[in-house]
Amino acid sequence: MFEYRLIAQCPETGARAGEFVTPHGVIETPVFMPVGTQATVKAMTPDELEGLGAQIILGNTYHLHMRPGEDLVEEAGGLHRFMNWKRPILTDSGGFQVFSLAKLNKIGDDGVEFRSHIDGSRHFMRPEDSMTIQQKLGSDIAMAFDECVSLPTTPEYSREAMERTMRWARRCHDFHSREDQALFGIVQGALYEEQRIECIQRLEEINFPGYGIGGLSVGESHAEMYRILDALAPHMPQNKPRYLMGVGFPTNLVEGIARGIDMFDCVLPTRNGRNGQLLTRFGKMNIKNLAFARDFTPVDPQCGCYVCRNFTRAYLRHLYMAGEILSARLCSWHNLYFLVNLVKEARRAIIEGRFPAFRRNFMENFMEGAYLND
């Protein structure tokens, strides 16, 4: 039911083009996955997401557990029917949100005790609870419960968290029973290469069908992220998908692909869109800038999205300054299209044997104008 097929690989960089078979369709990789935290990608309908090329979206285990609750989603027929999305869905484990959003009371080997960020109510989540929630949600891909360490951290605490993540991974694997749902393990180890390598090797002994790389894009520099990915790359299995969690800045996507990453997700395109920041091939654009008040050109003349084909920078600036809901919708729409199709272009370049040139050209163009409109 789940199979990763390697289609092409760049001999110079290790960038991969592949396919991952799921019950709700084949995912062409590398792929960028829009984040639908609460069973919706903010400001977008499922039809619009499909139209801009999204293949798979995310649901958030912690938030959906808090409301409306996994039992209600199961009663509705699962997450696909509940939100009317017919393509694949990945759910995260809830671990990152438990550690980052909720007020923690206690982290122990059995699980995490925390208070809800909504009403302060007390909850306890074990690896088995995360599996139960995700199985009721009915996603195609579930993630093992892990401890995501904030940075900076010591090698001693990173080791402790990595060991706990390993114990929880085994418990998730042993408890998980839904055959039409793939369970991915998560590699932890902060910025310590030896711990990261040890973690993936031990996860492979458990034999998950895919692996997430967690605990990056949490405050470290881009160079530090790339150092960890470089260290991990030779040790990641060739026949399984590799998922860099929570990463979506354009240069990080291209550099992650160059290091063999297959899957990405991030709230960046919708969050930045709501704040008037647009992504283009020539860097970031802050649409509230006065320079765009009488600019009647598209956001990105080379972009084929609905927004760039129909609206101007001046109009988008007007919507943003007026506080119109359409501003958040159109800016999010463009940003999602940009990232989804940037990764598709990278895939095409890998298959056609021109990825190094694609990478070089994109990086030069994007960084040249990255902050001109800040």
N, C-alpha and C positions, 0 to 999 in steps of 0.2 A: 504493500500500500504506500510506503514511503521509500523513495529511491533518489539518490543524487547521481546525475550523469554529467561527467566532465566533457564539454563540447570542444573547448579550445583553451590553450594556455600560452601566455606570452613568455618565450624563453628568456627574455632579458630581465623581466621583473617578477614573474610568477603570477601576474594577474590572470584570473580564471573567468571563463564563461561556461555556464552550466545550466542544468535544469534540475529542479527539485519537485518530484511528483507528490501530490497530496490528494486527499479525497475530494477537495473542491477545485482542483485544477493544477496544472503544471506551472510552477513559478520559474521564470527565466531569470537567471542570476548572472552578474550582480544585480541587486534590486534594492531600491529605497522604499521603505514601508511607512506610509503616513500613520501618525499616532491618533487613535480614536479612544482616548482615555476612558470616557464614560459611555461607550457604545456609540460614539459619534466623532468623526473628524470635524473639529470646530468649524462652523460656518459652511460646511460642504454637505451636499446630498450624496448618497451612494451612486446615483447615475452620473453626477458630475465627476466623482472620483474615478469611476470606470472610464469616463470620456477622456480624462487627462492622462490615462495610462496606468493607473495604480493597479497592481496585481494582488497585493496582500496588504491588510491593515492590522493594527494592533488594538487589543483591548487591555484594560488595566485591571488586574486581579484585585488589588487593594480597593480601588475606587468602586468597582462593581460589587464587591463584597459588602462595602459600606452602604451603598445604595445602587440599584434597587434590591440587591441581594441575589445570590446565585440561584436560590430556589425559585424565585420569580422568573429569572431568565430561563431556567430549565423548563418551567411550566409553559413558557411561551414557545418552546420548541428549540431552545438553544440560541446562542448569540447570533448566528447567521440569520435566523428567522426574526429574532427580536429587532434587529437593526436593518433588516432587509439588504444584507450584503451576501452575495452568492459566491464570492471568491474566497480564497483562503484567509484565515485569521490566525494571528499569533497572540497569545496572552502571556504577559510577564508573570513572574511568580508572586508579586506583591512585596518581595523583600526590599527593593530599593525604596519604595514608598513608606514601608513600615519604619525604615531607618531615617528617612529624610523628612517626612511630613509629620508623622505621629510623635507624640511626646512619649519617649521611651521610659519604661520603668525598669525593665530587666531583660537582658539577653542571656540566655542559658542554652545548654546543649539540647534541651527539649524543644525550645522555640523562643518566641519573642512575646513579651507582655507589653502592651501599649495602649494608649488612649486615642480614640478617634479624633481626627482633626475637625470633624463636623460638630460633634456634640460632647466630646470629652468622655464618652462611655468607654469602659475598660474592655479590652479584648486580648485574646491569646492566640497566636498563630504558630502552629507547628508545620514541619514539612508536609505531614500527612494532610493537614487542613488546606494548605495551598493546593495540593493535588486534588482534593475533593472539590474545592471551588472551581478549579480549572476544568475538571472533568464534567461538572455540571454546566459550565459555560459552553463547553463543546467546541473549543477552538481546534484548529488543525494542528497547531504547534503549541505545546505548553513548555514552560521553563521551570527548572528545578529551583527550589527555595535556597537562597544563598545569603551570605552576609556581605554587604557592600561597604567597604571601609572608606571613610572620608580621608582626604589628604590634607596635610601631611600626616604620616603615621610612622611608627617605628617598625623595624623588621620583626620584632617580637610580637607586636599586636597583629601585624599582617599575617604572620605565621599562625597565630591562634585563630584568626578569622578564616584563613584558608583551610585549616584543619576542620573547623566547624562546618564550613561549606562542603567539604568532602564527606563528612558524616551525614550531613543533610542530603547530599546528592544520592548517597546509597539508600537512605530511607525513602526518598522520593521514587527512586527506581524500583524499589521492592514493593512500594504501595501502589504505584500507578498501574491501572489495569485496562484503560480504554484503548482498544486496538486501533481505532480510527483516529488517534491523536498521538503525534510524535512528541516525546519528551526529550528536550535538549538539556545537557549539563552546562554549567557556567564556570568558566575559568576565572579564578581570583588570584590574588598575590600582590596587589598594589603595584608599586613601581620596582619590584624586586624580581629580576629576570629568573633567578634560580627557582623561586617559589612558583612563578607562572609556569615554567617548563615542567616542574614536578606535578603541578595541579593538572595540566592537560594529560600528562602520561598516566596519572592515576585515574582520571575520568575515563580515559580510553579503556582501561581495564574493566570498568563497569560496562562499557560499550553502548553509549548513547548514540542515537541516529544523527545527532548534530550537536554543535557546541557554540554557546555564546561566550563572548569575551566581555566580562563586566568590569566595573571599577575603573573605567577610563572616561575621559571627557568629564571629569569631576573636579577640575581645577588645575590639572597638570598642564605643562606647556605642550605645544604640538610636537616638539622634538622628543619629549619624554614619551608621549603616546607612540610615536613612530619607533622609538627604541624598543619598547615592549613588543610591538607587532613584529618587528624584525627578529627579535629573539624567539618569538613563538612560531613564526612561519614554518621553519623546518620541522617542527614537531606536531603540527596540525595534520590530521589525517586527510589524505587526498580525496577519499571517496565519500566525504560527508560535508554538509554545508557549514560555513564559518560565519558567525553573526557578531558584528561589533555593535554593542548595545549603546543606544543613546547618543549616537554620533551622526551629525547631519550638516555640518558646515561644508560648503562645496569643496574647498581644498582638502579637507579631511576625507571626504568621500573618494576623491580621485587618488589620494595617497594611500588610503586604506585598500582600494581596489588593487593598486600597484603591489600591495603586500599580501594579496591572495584572499582578501575578505569578500564574502558573497552577499551578505545581508546587512542592511543598516536601518536604523529608525531614529527619529528625533522629532520633538515638538517645535523645532526652530522655524520651519516654514510658516506655520500658522501663528505661533506666538509673535514672531517678528512682523508678520503681515498685519496683525492687529495693531501693532505699534508703528505702522507706516514704513517699515523697512523692506525693501524689495531686493531680490537677488538677480543679477544680470551676469552676462559673460565677462563684463568689464568691471566687476566689483559690485559692492553694495550701494544701494540708492535709498536715501531717506526722502520719501515723497513729500514730507512737510516743508522741505527746503523752498525758500521763496523763489529760487532760480527756476522752479518748475511751474510757476503760476501761469505763464503764457507759453509753455512748452507743449505744442500740439503734436508731438511725436509719440510713438509707442514707448513703453517702458524699456523694452529691448527689441530693436528692429529685426533681430535675427530669431526672435522667439515666435513660435507658431501657436501659442496658447490663445484661448478665447479672449482673454483680457487684452493682450497685445494686438490682436486682430480687430478689436472693436473700440478701444478706449485710448485716451491720451494721458500723458503725464499730468497735464493741467487738470483734467477731469478727476483723476485719482486724487490729486492734491486737494481739490475742492471738496470731494467727499470726505477726506480725512479731516480737514479743517472744520467742516460742518458737523462732524461727529456722526455721519450717516452709517447705518449698519452695512450698506453696500460696500463701504470702504474696506471693512474687515473681510468681507466675502471675496472681493476682487483681488485684494492684495494676497490673501491666503491662496486663492486659486492660482495666481501666477507663480508664487513661490513653490507650491506643491508640484506644479507642472515642470518648473525649472529643475528641481532636484530629481524627480522621477525620470525625466527625459535626459538629464545629464548622465545618470547611471546607465540608461539604455544606450546612449551614444558611446559610452566607455565599453559596454558589452560588444557593440557592433565593431568597434575599433580592435578589440581583442580578437574577435573571429576573423577579421580581415587582415590581421597581422600588422597593424599600425598603431598599437596602443602607446608605445614610447613617444611617438610624435604627437598623438592626441594629448597625452599627459603634459608634455612640455608646452604645447601651444596654450592649453587651458590655463596652466599655472601662470604663465607669463602674462596672458591677457587679464586674468582675474586679479592678480596681485598688483598689476600696474595701476588699476583704477579702484582698488579695494576700498579706499577710504576718502575718495575725492569729494563725496557729498555728505560727509558726517558733519 
